[in-house]
């Protein structure tokens, strides 16, 4: 069962610093340029905690993690960050324009301290594999600060009952707009009756991690270490800060992540198409295809089956109707996984036709990932070997694969928008 707790979030005191100047994108979405911008925005910007700057003389006694812990402690002591008086849930909405369109949308969720569970317990499900390096980094930060600054983005499924319970008609406690023109609003919900009703509604839910796999597994490792050391019963470190969103809501948006292959000295368009015909039916397209037209073609062609567009410097092709489902090419993949466009692309084309290894794909040696369709087209027309344009993964595909205990290839999902760090902070000590 999914066990959720209200908590006394630490939040920025607007009398000391405007939240707009203090919150950030998640650590793994912060570019060096964004890091600089955050540093310049305020001496209390959370980037100093979640992604501080390394210094030449860093060592065991002084490093990004010790400085993060010191900043967090200093800000609490000075009252820049203050804990709420009552344990609360926090309604969280994000209003945005869907990228590449004029469609306005709003995603609703709520923030809670969710009990950490092993995957085998059948409560929390993943849909991605994780890597050791980012988990080590986040574990070092958690050990130093003993707090969670970002959100584990969790999905649940109902008919809107939980959102209705948490509806907050008054003015939000926090309202900020991020660099992607997304408006983030947070309302504190402290009514014990509402909290109890939400807890009861969520109790039988199965949760899917949408974003935050590395941080969830880091929190699990941290919990296990603390349990072994403390030898005590339930404690704050048994939970992690989650934002829970109904996967059936209209505001759920998954964006495609296009692939750009570059640096292959022996790449030949003619050879690629010849070999790709073993895996797909292929139709040549107008080479000057625009981003909007490509998106339209993909959407229509992908309604019933896999559809990809391959673009080179002077040619473009629609690849559809996979031919190799069930063949040894996809050994070890279920039919659910084989139905994914990204699996067809990775196994059939990137590995099978272009000869990229799983390791080189994982390390992005000859592969780049881009959200913007126009940029992917530009890369292909200006020196890359080939760009593959894709449809987004569908929510029901993520759900079915996660609940089956399977995973998707890396960069299969791009849930938009991202949740800001620093709106609420969950301290475990």
MIKE-844816 format. One record per residue: x negated, y negated, z of N, C-alpha, C in turn; residue in one letter. Coordinates in steps of 0.05 Angstrom, whole numbers, padded with zeros to 5 digits, always signed. Each point is the difference from the previous one (the first is absolute). Layout:
N
XYZXYZXYZA;...
***
This chain:
429
-00017+00024+00000+00017-00024+00000-00018-00025+00000X;+00011-00021-00012-00015-00026-00001+00006-00016+00025X;-00020-00004+00016+00003-00014+00026-00012-00028-00003X;+00017-00020+00003-00008-00028-00003+00004-00015+00026X;-00019-00018+00006+00001-00016+00025-00001-00029-00007X;+00015-00017+00015-00004-00029-00001-00027-00006+00013X;-00012-00022-00007-00025-00008+00012-00002-00030+00002X;-00018-00009+00017-00004-00029+00004-00022-00009-00019X;+00008-00009-00023-00020-00007-00020-00015-00025+00008X;-00026-00001-00006-00015-00024+00001+00005-00015-00026X;+00007-00026+00002+00005-00016-00023-00014-00027+00003X;-00006-00012-00023-00013-00026+00000+00019-00021+00012X;-00011-00016+00018+00015-00023+00011+00000-00023-00020X;+00023-00007-00012+00000-00021-00021-00009-00027+00011X;-00001-00003+00026-00010-00026+00011-00030-00001-00002X;-00013+00023-00003-00029+00001-00002-00010+00004-00029X;+00015+00015-00015-00008+00005-00028+00025+00007-00016X;+00002-00011-00024+00022+00008-00017-00003+00028-00010X;+00020+00018+00004-00003+00027-00010-00008+00002-00029X;+00010-00019-00016-00007-00001-00028-00030+00000-00005X;-00015-00012+00019-00029-00003-00003-00015+00023+00013X;+00015+00018+00013-00014+00020+00017+00004+00029-00011X;+00022+00005-00014+00005+00027-00010-00015+00006-00025X;-00002+00026-00007-00015+00008-00023+00013+00023-00014X;-00009+00006-00024+00007+00025-00014-00014+00023+00015X;+00009+00025-00004-00014+00023+00012-00029+00000-00007X;-00017+00011+00018-00029-00001-00003-00010+00010-00027X;+00013+00022-00010-00009+00012-00025+00009-00015-00025X;+00015-00021+00004+00009-00017-00023-00014-00027+00000X;-00019-00004+00018-00013-00026+00003-00026+00000-00017X;-00001-00016-00020-00024-00003-00017-00019-00019+00014X;-00026+00000-00008-00018-00019+00012+00009-00029-00002X;+00013-00007-00023+00011-00028-00002+00022-00005+00020X;+00017+00020+00004+00022-00003+00019-00012-00002+00029X;-00020+00016+00005-00013-00001+00026-00010-00029+00006X;-00013-00012-00019-00010-00027+00003+00023-00020+00005X;+00021+00004-00015+00023-00018+00003+00012+00002+00028X;+00003+00025+00009+00010+00004+00027-00018-00012+00022X;-00026+00003-00004-00018-00012+00020+00003-00030+00001X;+00004-00012-00023+00002-00029-00002+00027-00010+00011X;+00021+00017-00001+00027-00008+00008+00002-00008+00029X;-00012+00016+00017+00002-00005+00029-00021+00016+00015X;-00011-00012+00022-00019+00016+00017+00014+00023+00014X;+00027+00001-00001+00015+00022+00012+00012+00019-00021X;-00009-00002-00025+00011+00018-00020-00008+00029+00006X;+00019+00018-00003-00004+00027+00008-00022+00015-00016X;-00008-00011-00022-00022+00013-00016-00025+00004+00017X;-00004-00018+00020-00024+00003+00017+00001+00026+00017X;+00024+00010+00003+00004+00025+00015+00001+00024-00018X;+00016-00001-00021+00005+00024-00016-00021+00004-00022X;-00014-00022-00008-00020+00003-00021-00020-00023+00003X;-00015+00002+00021-00020-00021+00006-00024+00002-00019X;-00016-00021+00000-00024-00002-00017-00023+00014+00014X;-00014+00016-00015-00025+00013+00010-00022-00021+00001X;-00018+00004+00019-00023-00019+00003-00026+00016-00002X;-00021-00013-00008-00026+00013-00006-00010+00015+00025X;+00004-00011+00024-00011+00012+00024+00019+00019+00014X;+00021+00009-00014+00019+00018+00013-00013+00025+00009X;+00009+00010+00023-00010+00025+00011+00021+00011+00019X;-00009+00019+00016+00019+00013+00018+00013-00019+00020X;-00015-00020+00009+00011-00018+00021+00015-00023-00011X;-00004-00007-00025+00014-00023-00013+00006+00007-00029X;+00025+00000-00007+00008+00007-00027+00029-00009-00005X;+00010+00007-00023+00027-00010-00007+00021+00010+00021X;-00004+00024+00011+00019+00011+00019-00001-00014+00027X;-00025-00004+00010-00002-00014+00026+00010-00029-00002X;-00005-00013-00023+00010-00027-00004+00030-00001-00002X;+00011+00021-00013+00029+00002-00002+00013+00002+00028X;-00012+00018+00017+00011+00003+00027-00003-00025+00016X;-00022-00015-00003-00004-00024+00014+00020-00022-00008X;+00005-00002-00026+00019-00019-00010+00028+00006+00010X;+00008+00025-00001+00026+00008+00010+00003-00006+00030X;-00020+00006+00015+00001-00005+00029+00000-00030+00006X;-00016-00016-00015+00000-00029+00004+00027-00013-00007X;+00012+00009-00022+00025-00012-00008+00022+00007+00020X;-00001+00024+00011+00020+00006+00020-00004-00017+00025X;-00025-00002+00009-00006-00015+00024+00008-00030-00003X;-00004-00011-00024+00006-00028-00005+00029-00005-00006X;+00016+00021-00003+00028-00003-00006+00007-00005-00029X;-00020+00004-00018+00005-00002-00028+00019+00023-00008X;-00005+00023+00011+00017+00023-00003+00014+00005+00027X;+00027+00002-00001+00015+00004+00025+00018+00024-00003X;+00003+00016+00022+00018+00023-00001+00029-00009+00004X;+00018+00012-00014+00029-00005+00005+00008+00009+00028X;+00020-00013+00011+00008+00005+00027+00014+00027+00003X;+00015+00008-00021+00015+00025+00002-00009+00020-00022X;+00001+00026+00006-00005+00020-00021+00022-00004-00021X;-00009+00000-00025+00019-00006-00022-00006+00017-00025X;+00020+00002-00017-00004+00007-00028-00001-00027-00015X;-00010+00001-00024-00002-00025-00016+00010+00005-00028X;+00022-00013-00007+00011+00001-00027-00020-00015-00018X;-00006+00012-00023-00020-00011-00018+00012+00000-00029X;+00002-00023-00012+00009-00001-00028-00021-00013-00017X;+00000+00008-00026-00018-00012-00019+00016-00006-00025X;+00000-00026-00007+00015-00009-00024-00020-00007-00022X;+00005+00010-00024-00020-00002-00021+00012+00003-00028X;-00016-00007-00019+00007+00005-00028-00016+00024-00010X;+00014+00019-00011-00013+00024-00010-00021-00007-00021X;-00025+00007+00003-00021-00008-00020+00008+00009-00028X;-00006-00018-00019+00006+00006-00028+00029-00003-00007X;+00016-00013+00018+00028-00004-00006+00010-00025+00014X;+00026-00006-00004+00012-00022+00014+00019+00010+00022X;-00002+00025+00006+00018+00013+00020-00007-00008+00028X;+00019-00011+00015-00004-00006+00028+00008+00023+00017X;-00016+00006+00021+00006+00023+00017-00007-00006+00029X;+00011+00016+00018-00007-00002+00028-00002+00028+00012X;-00022+00004+00013-00004+00026+00014+00003-00005+00030X;+00016+00017+00012+00006-00002+00029-00012+00024+00015X;-00010-00005+00023-00011+00021+00017-00001-00009+00029X;-00012+00016+00017-00004-00009+00027-00025+00012+00011X;-00012-00015+00019-00026+00007+00011+00005+00012+00027X;-00014+00023+00005+00003+00014+00026-00026+00014+00006X;-00003+00009+00024-00023+00018+00008+00010+00029-00004X;-00011+00013-00020+00009+00027-00006-00018+00021+00011X;+00011+00021+00011-00016+00021+00012-00016+00014-00022X;-00026+00004+00004-00018+00013-00019+00005+00030+00001X;+00002+00012-00023+00005+00029-00002-00020+00012-00020X;-00008+00025+00006-00015+00016-00019+00018+00005-00024X;-00012+00002-00024+00016+00005-00024+00016+00026+00003X;-00012+00020+00013+00013+00026+00003+00026+00000+00016X;+00005-00022+00015+00023-00002+00017+00026-00004-00016X;-00003-00007-00026+00024-00004-00016+00015-00025+00005X;-00014-00021+00010+00012-00026+00005-00011-00021-00019X;-00026-00001-00002-00014-00019-00017-00013+00015-00024X;+00006-00010-00024-00010+00013-00024-00017-00020-00016X;-00021+00010-00012-00018-00017-00017+00006+00006-00029X;-00009-00018-00017+00001+00006-00029-00027-00005-00014X;-00021-00007+00016-00026-00005-00011-00021+00015+00016X;-00022+00006-00013-00024+00009+00013-00015-00024+00012X;-00017+00004+00020-00015-00022+00011-00030+00006-00003X;-00015-00022+00004-00029+00002-00002-00013-00007+00027X;-00023+00012+00005-00013-00003+00027-00010-00028+00006X;-00011-00014-00020-00013-00026+00005+00020-00020+00011X;+00023-00005-00013+00018-00020+00012+00011+00008+00027X;+00003+00026+00005+00010+00009+00026-00021-00006+00022X;-00025+00004-00006-00022-00006+00020+00000-00030+00006X;+00003-00016-00020+00000-00030+00003+00023-00008+00019X;+00024+00010-00006+00024-00008+00016-00002+00012+00028X;-00012+00023+00003-00003+00012+00027-00019-00017+00017X;-00021-00010-00012-00019-00017+00014+00014-00026+00009X;+00017-00011-00017+00015-00024+00007+00020+00006+00023X;+00014+00022-00002+00020+00007+00020-00014+00005+00027X;-00022+00013+00000-00015+00005+00025-00009-00026+00013X;-00008-00019-00017-00011-00025+00011+00023-00018+00010X;+00022-00002-00014+00021-00019+00007+00022+00012+00016X;+00004+00027-00003+00022+00014+00014+00027-00013-00008X;+00004-00006-00025+00024-00012-00009+00005+00006-00030X;+00026-00001-00008+00008+00004-00027+00009-00027-00011X;-00012-00009-00022+00006-00026-00011+00017+00001-00025X;-00001+00023-00014+00015+00004-00025+00022+00020+00004X;+00015+00004-00021+00024+00017+00001-00006+00026-00014X;+00010+00022+00012+00003+00025-00015+00028-00002-00013X;+00000-00001-00027+00025-00003-00014+00013+00027-00002X;+00022+00004+00014+00014+00025+00001+00027-00001-00014X;+00008+00021-00013+00026+00002-00013+00018+00020+00014X;+00025-00008+00003+00020+00018+00010+00024-00001-00019X;+00021+00015+00005+00023+00001-00018+00026-00001+00016X;+00016-00021-00006+00027+00000+00010+00017-00017-00019X;+00025-00006+00008+00018-00015-00017+00002-00030+00008X;-00019-00009+00015-00001-00028+00007+00009-00006+00029X;+00005+00022+00016+00009-00004+00027-00020-00014+00018X;-00026+00008-00003-00020-00012+00017-00004-00030-00007X;-00001-00007-00025-00002-00028-00008+00023-00016+00011X;+00024+00012+00000+00024-00014+00010-00003-00006+00030X;-00010+00019+00015-00004-00003+00028-00019-00023+00006X;-00021-00003-00016-00021-00019+00005+00004-00027-00015X;+00022-00003-00013+00005-00025-00014-00001-00024+00019X;-00016-00020-00007-00004-00023+00017+00009-00026-00014X;+00023-00011+00006+00010-00023-00015-00014-00026+00006X;-00013-00003+00023-00013-00025+00007-00026-00005-00015X;-00012-00022+00007-00026-00008-00013-00021+00020+00009X;-00019+00007-00018-00021+00019+00006-00020-00012+00021X;-00012+00018+00014-00021-00008+00019-00026-00007-00015X;-00004+00013-00023-00024-00005-00016+00009-00002-00029X;-00010-00020-00015+00005-00001-00029-00025-00011-00013X;-00011+00016-00019-00024-00008-00014+00002+00008-00029X;-00014-00013-00018-00002+00008-00028-00028+00007-00006X;-00005+00023-00013-00027+00008-00006-00009-00009-00027X;-00024+00008-00008-00012-00009-00025+00014+00011-00025X;+00017+00020+00003+00015+00011-00022+00029-00010+00000X;+00005-00022+00014+00026-00013+00001+00021+00018+00012X;-00008+00017+00018+00019+00017+00015+00006-00014+00027X;+00025-00003+00006+00008-00012+00026+00005+00022+00020X;-00015-00001+00022+00002+00020+00022+00014-00013+00023X;+00020+00014+00011+00015-00010+00023+00002+00022+00021X;-00002-00008+00025+00000+00019+00023+00019-00011+00021X;+00018+00018+00010+00018-00007+00022-00006+00020+00023X;-00002-00010+00024-00003+00017+00024+00027+00010+00009X;+00002+00026+00004+00026+00013+00009-00006+00013+00027X;+00011-00012+00021-00006+00010+00027+00024+00012+00015X;+00023+00000-00012+00024+00010+00013-00003+00030+00004X;+00000+00009+00026-00004+00029+00005+00021+00018-00013X;+00024-00010-00003+00021+00017-00013-00006+00004-00030X;-00009-00021-00013-00007+00002-00028-00024+00018-00004X;-00020-00003+00017-00024+00016-00001+00007+00030+00004X;+00017+00006+00020+00008+00027+00005+00015+00012-00023X;+00017-00016-00013+00016+00010-00023-00018+00006-00023X;-00020-00017-00005-00019+00005-00022-00017+00025+00006X;-00009+00002+00024-00016+00024+00008+00016+00026-00005X;+00025-00001+00007+00017+00024-00004+00004+00006-00030X;+00005-00021-00016+00003+00004-00029-00025+00011-00013X;-00023-00008+00010-00025+00008-00012-00011+00027+00010X;+00012+00010+00021-00011+00023+00014-00003+00025-00019X;+00018+00004-00017-00001+00024-00017-00012-00005-00028X;-00012-00024-00003-00012-00007-00026-00027+00014-00004X;-00005+00006-00026-00026+00008-00009-00013-00025-00013X;-00024-00006+00006-00013-00024-00009-00022+00006-00021X;-00001-00017-00020-00021+00003-00021-00018-00025+00001X;-00026+00005+00001-00018-00023-00001-00001-00011-00028X;+00009-00025-00004-00002-00013-00026-00028-00012-00004X;-00008-00016+00020-00027-00012+00000-00011+00002+00028X;-00027+00005+00002-00013+00002+00026-00008+00027+00008X;-00005+00018-00020-00008+00028+00007-00026+00000+00016X;-00020-00016-00008-00025+00000+00014+00003-00010+00029X;+00016-00021+00004+00004-00011+00026+00017+00019+00018X;+00018+00014-00012+00016+00019+00015-00018+00023+00011X;-00016+00011-00018-00018+00022+00008-00021-00010+00020X;-00009-00025-00003-00018-00011+00019+00014-00002+00028X;+00025-00009+00000+00014-00002+00026+00004+00028+00012X;+00005+00020-00016+00002+00027+00010-00026+00010+00012X;-00022-00006-00013-00026+00008+00011-00006-00014+00026X;+00006-00026+00001-00004-00016+00024+00016+00010+00023X;+00026+00006-00006+00017+00011+00021-00012+00026+00012X;-00009+00017-00018-00011+00026+00010-00024-00004+00017X;-00018-00018-00007-00024-00006+00016+00008-00011+00027X;+00019-00019+00000+00008-00012+00025+00014+00020+00018X;+00017+00017-00012+00013+00021+00016-00020+00018+00014X;-00020+00008-00016-00020+00018+00011-00016-00013+00023X;-00005-00026-00003-00016-00014+00020+00016-00007+00025X;+00025-00008-00004+00016-00010+00022+00015+00023+00015X;+00007+00021-00015+00014+00022+00012+00026-00008+00014X;+00015-00019-00013+00024-00009+00012+00024+00003-00019X;+00023-00006+00009+00025+00003-00016+00003-00023-00020X;+00025-00005-00008+00005-00020-00021-00013-00027+00007X;-00012-00012-00020-00014-00026+00003+00005-00016-00025X;-00006-00026+00001+00004-00017-00024-00014+00010-00025X;-00024+00012+00004-00015+00010-00024+00013+00024-00013X;+00021+00011+00012+00015+00021-00013+00017-00010-00023X;+00002-00026-00003+00017-00012-00021-00017-00019-00017X;+00011-00006-00023-00014-00019-00018+00022-00019-00011X;-00008-00024-00008+00019-00019-00010+00009+00008-00028X;+00026+00003-00003+00011+00008-00026+00021-00021-00009X;+00002-00004-00026+00023-00013-00011+00016+00020-00016X;+00025+00003+00008+00016+00022-00012+00021-00012-00019X;+00001+00011-00024+00016-00011-00022+00017+00023-00011X;+00025-00006-00005+00019+00020-00012-00008+00004-00029X;-00008+00024-00008-00009+00005-00027+00023-00002-00020X;+00025-00001+00009+00022-00002-00018+00009-00029-00006X;-00014-00019+00013+00009-00028-00003-00008-00011-00027X;+00015-00020-00009-00005-00012-00026-00027-00015-00001X;-00010-00008+00023-00025-00015+00000-00025+00017-00002X;+00003+00026-00004-00024+00018-00003-00011-00003-00028X;-00024-00009-00002-00013-00004-00027-00026+00014+00000X;-00004+00017-00020-00026+00013-00004-00010-00009-00028X;-00024-00011+00000-00011-00010-00025-00019+00021-00013X;-00003-00002-00026-00019+00019-00013-00028-00009+00005X;-00018+00019-00001-00029-00006+00001-00012+00011-00025X;-00009-00017-00018-00011+00008-00026-00029+00008+00004X;-00009+00017-00019-00028+00010+00001-00015-00011-00024X;-00025-00009+00005-00017-00009-00022-00026+00016+00001X;-00006+00014-00022-00024+00017-00002-00021-00017-00015X;-00024+00000+00011-00022-00016-00011-00026+00014+00003X;-00020-00008-00016-00027+00010+00003-00005+00027-00011X;+00018+00011-00016-00005+00027-00013-00014-00005-00027X;-00025+00007-00001-00016-00006-00024+00010+00015-00025X;+00010+00024+00004+00008+00016-00023+00030+00000-00006X;+00014-00020+00011+00029-00001-00004+00007-00005-00030X;+00018+00016-00010+00010-00004-00028+00030+00001+00001X;+00013-00020-00012+00029-00001+00000+00012+00024-00015X;-00012+00006-00023+00010+00022-00016-00002+00027+00015X;-00022+00004+00013-00004+00025+00016+00019+00001+00023X;+00004-00023+00014+00018-00001+00023+00028+00007-00009X;+00010-00011-00022+00027+00005-00009+00003+00029-00009X;-00020+00010-00013+00001+00028-00009+00003+00019+00024X;-00016-00004+00020+00001+00017+00024+00025-00005+00017X;+00009-00025+00001+00023-00007+00016+00026+00013-00012X;+00000+00005-00026+00024+00013-00012+00005+00028+00011X;-00020+00012+00013+00004+00026+00012+00017-00003+00025X;+00002-00024+00011+00014-00004+00025+00026-00016-00003X;+00001-00017-00021+00023-00018-00004+00008-00002-00029X;+00025-00007-00004+00008-00011-00026-00009-00029-00001X;-00010-00009-00023-00012-00026-00002+00011-00016-00024X;+00007-00025+00005+00010-00017-00021-00018-00026+00001X;-00010-00007-00024-00016-00025-00001+00018-00024+00001X;-00009-00021+00014+00015-00024+00004-00014-00024-00012X;+00013-00022-00001-00012-00025-00010-00024-00007+00018X;-00024-00003-00009-00023-00004+00017+00001-00026+00016X;+00016-00020-00009+00002-00025+00014+00023+00000+00021X;+00008+00023+00008+00023+00002+00019-00004-00018+00024X;+00021-00014+00008-00002-00018+00023+00006+00015+00026X;-00007-00013+00022+00005+00012+00026+00030+00005+00005X;+00016-00019-00007+00029+00003+00005+00012+00022-00018X;-00009+00002-00025+00010+00021-00017-00010+00027+00009X;-00025+00002+00009-00010+00025+00010+00016+00010+00024X;+00006-00019+00018+00016+00007+00024+00027+00010-00008X;+00013-00013-00019+00026+00009-00010+00000+00027-00012X;-00020+00005-00017-00003+00026-00013-00004+00022+00021X;-00018-00005+00019-00005+00020+00021+00025+00006+00016X;+00015-00021+00007+00024+00004+00016+00020+00017-00015X;+00004-00005-00026+00019+00015-00015-00009+00028-00006X;-00026+00003-00007-00010+00027-00007-00004+00017+00025X;-00003-00012+00023-00005+00015+00024+00025+00008+00016X;+00024-00005-00011+00025+00007+00014+00003+00030+00005X;-00009+00015-00019+00004+00029+00001-00026+00016+00004X;-00023-00012-00005-00025+00015+00001-00023-00019+00003X;-00024+00012+00001-00025-00016+00002-00003-00017-00025X;-00008-00025+00004-00007-00018-00022-00024-00017+00008X;-00019-00001-00018-00024-00017+00004-00006-00015-00025X;-00012-00023+00002-00010-00014-00023-00030-00003+00002X;-00014+00010-00021-00029-00002-00001-00008-00023-00019X;-00016-00019+00009-00008-00023-00017-00030-00001-00002X;-00010-00002-00024-00028-00004-00005-00005-00027-00012X;-00024-00006-00010-00006-00026-00010+00018-00008-00023X;+00008+00019-00017+00015-00008-00024+00024+00019-00005X;+00006+00017+00019+00023+00018-00005+00015+00005+00026X;+00025+00009-00003+00017+00006+00023+00017+00025-00006X;+00005+00016+00020+00015+00025-00003+00019+00005+00023X;+00023+00010-00006+00019+00010+00020-00003+00030+00003X;-00006+00009+00024-00003+00028+00006+00024+00009+00017X;+00014+00021-00009+00024+00008+00014+00004+00031-00004X;+00020+00010+00013+00008+00029-00002-00024+00018+00005X;-00009+00003+00025-00023+00016+00006+00003+00029-00010X;-00022+00011-00010+00000+00027-00011-00013+00021+00018X;-00015-00009+00020-00017+00019+00015+00010+00006+00028X;+00025-00007+00007+00011+00006+00026+00000+00031+00004X;-00010+00008+00023+00000+00029+00006-00025+00014-00011X;-00018-00014-00013-00024+00013-00011-00022-00002+00021X;-00023+00015-00005-00022-00001+00020-00011-00028+00005X;+00005-00019-00018-00010-00027+00004+00010-00011+00027X;+00024+00009+00008+00012-00010+00025+00001+00021+00022X;-00019+00017-00001-00002+00021+00021-00002-00013+00027X;+00016+00010+00019+00000-00011+00027+00020-00023+00004X;+00013-00009-00021+00020-00021+00002+00028+00012-00003X;+00018-00009+00018+00027+00009-00002+00014-00013-00024X;+00023+00010-00008+00015-00012-00021+00009-00029+00007X;+00004-00005+00026+00006-00027+00009-00023-00019-00007X;-00024+00010+00006-00024-00017-00005-00005-00003-00030X;+00004+00022-00015-00004-00001-00029+00019-00019-00014X;+00023-00006+00013+00019-00018-00012-00008-00029+00003X;-00021-00006+00016-00010-00027+00004-00016-00009-00024X;+00005-00025-00009-00016-00011-00022-00029-00001+00007X;-00006-00007+00026-00028-00004+00008-00014+00027+00000X;+00013+00022+00006-00013+00026+00000-00005+00008-00029X;+00019-00005-00018-00004+00006-00028-00023-00015-00011X;-00002-00026+00008-00022-00016-00009-00027+00010+00010X;-00002+00004+00027-00025+00006+00012-00010+00028-00009X;+00017+00020+00002-00009+00027-00007-00002+00005-00030X;+00020-00009-00015+00001+00005-00028-00019-00017-00016X;-00001-00026+00006-00015-00018-00017-00027-00009+00012X;+00001-00011+00024-00026-00009+00012-00019+00022+00004X;+00009+00023+00011-00018+00023+00004-00001+00017-00025X;+00023+00009-00010+00001+00019-00022-00011-00010-00026X;+00007-00025-00008-00008-00010-00026-00025-00017+00002X;-00001-00019+00019-00023-00018+00002-00023+00011+00016X;+00005+00022+00015-00022+00013+00014-00009-00013+00026X;+00017-00017+00011-00007-00013+00026+00003+00021+00022X;-00018+00001+00018+00002+00019+00023+00018-00012+00021X;+00010+00018+00018+00016-00010+00022-00016-00019+00018X;-00026+00006+00003-00017-00017+00017-00004-00027-00012X;-00004-00001-00026-00005-00026-00013+00026-00017+00000X;+00023+00013-00002+00026-00014+00001+00003-00011+00029X;-00006+00017+00019+00003-00009+00028-00018-00023+00006X;-00024+00000-00012-00019-00022+00005+00002-00023-00019X;+00020+00002-00018+00005-00021-00020-00025-00007-00016X;-00014+00020-00009-00025-00004-00015+00005-00011-00028X;+00020+00011-00014+00007-00009-00027+00029-00007-00001X;+00011-00007+00023+00029-00005+00001+00006-00024+00018X;+00018-00017-00010+00009-00023+00016+00031+00002+00001X;+00010-00011+00022+00029+00000+00004+00010-00029-00001X;+00022-00005-00015+00010-00027-00003+00031+00001+00003X;+00010-00020+00015+00029-00002+00001+00012-00015-00024X;-00015-00020-00010+00010-00018-00021-00002+00013-00027X;+00022+00003-00014+00001+00012-00026-00016-00016-00021X;+00003-00026+00001-00014-00017-00019-00030+00002+00003X;-00010+00002+00025-00029+00002+00005-00010+00027-00010X;+00016+00021+00003-00008+00027-00010-00003-00001-00030X;+00019-00014-00014-00002-00002-00029-00025-00016-00008X;-00005-00022+00014-00023-00017-00006-00026+00016+00004X;-00002+00016+00021-00024+00016+00004-00005+00019-00023X;+00021+00013-00010-00003+00019-00023-00009-00015-00025X;+00010-00024-00004-00007-00015-00024-00026-00015+00001X;-00013+00002+00024-00025-00015+00004-00022+00018+00011X;-00002+00025-00009-00023+00015+00008+00005+00026+00014X;+00022+00003+00014+00005+00026+00014+00006+00022-00021X;-00004+00025+00007+00006+00022-00018+00029+00002-00006X;+00017+00002+00021+00028+00003-00004+00014-00008+00026X;+00023-00013-00002+00017-00006+00023+00025+00018-00002X;+00008+00011+00022+00025+00016+00002+00020-00016+00016X;+00022-00006-00013+00022-00015+00013+00021+00021+00009X;+00011-00005+00024+00017+00020+00013+00025-00012+00011X;+00020+00017+00003+00024-00006+00016-00007+00003+00030X;+00014-00013+00017-00004+00005+00029+00011+00027+00008X;-00012+00011+00021+00011+00025+00012+00027-00007+00012X;+00019+00018-00002+00027-00004+00011+00001+00008+00029X;+00017-00014+00015+00002+00004+00029+00007+00029+00006X;+00018+00012-00016+00009+00028+00005-00023+00019-00005X;-00019-00007-00017-00023+00017-00005-00018+00000+00025X;-00005-00024+00010-00016-00003+00025+00013+00016+00022X;+00026-00003+00004+00014+00014+00021-00002+00030-00002X;+00005+00010-00024+00001+00029-00003-00027+00013+00003X;-00021-00014-00010-00027+00011+00003-00010-00001+00029X;+00006-00022+00013-00008-00003+00028+00013+00021+00017X;+00027+00004-00002+00014+00019+00016-00007+00029-00007X;-00012+00004-00024-00009+00027-00007-00028+00005+00011X;-00012-00019+00013-00027+00003+00011-00022-00003-00021X;+00007-00013-00023-00019-00003-00021-00010-00030-00001X;-00019-00005-00017-00011-00027-00002-00001-00009-00029X;-00001-00026-00005-00003-00012-00026-00030-00007-00004X;-00009-00003-00025-00027-00011-00004-00002-00028+00011X;-00025-00008+00004-00005-00027+00011+00011-00021-00019X;+00008-00023+00012+00011-00022-00015+00025+00008-00016X;+00016+00017+00011+00025+00008-00013+00023-00019+00006X;-00001-00012+00023+00022-00018+00008-00011-00027+00008X;+00014-00021-00007-00006-00027+00008+00026-00013+00010X;+00005+00003+00026+00024-00011+00011-00004-00030+00003X;+00019-00015-00011-00002-00029+00000+00025-00012+00015X;-00005-00021+00016-00025-00013+00007-00014+00014+00023X;-00025-00008+00006-00014+00010+00023+00010-00014+00026X;-00004+00013+00022+00008-00012+00026-00023-00015+00012X;+00005-00024+00010-00022-00017+00010-00010+00010+00027X;-00026-00002+00004-00012+00005+00027+00002-00025+00017X;+00006+00003+00025+00000-00022+00019+00027-00011+00007X;+00021+00010-00013+00027-00008+00008+00007+00009+00028X;-00006+00025+00005+00001+00012+00027-00024+00017+00004X;-00009+00002+00025-00024+00015+00007+00007+00018+00024X;-00008+00026-00003+00006+00019+00021-00025+00008+00015X;-00003-00009+00024-00024+00007+00016+00005+00025+00017X;-00018+00019-00001+00003+00025+00014-00012+00000+00028X;-00016-00021+00006-00011-00004+00026+00004-00029+00009X;
***
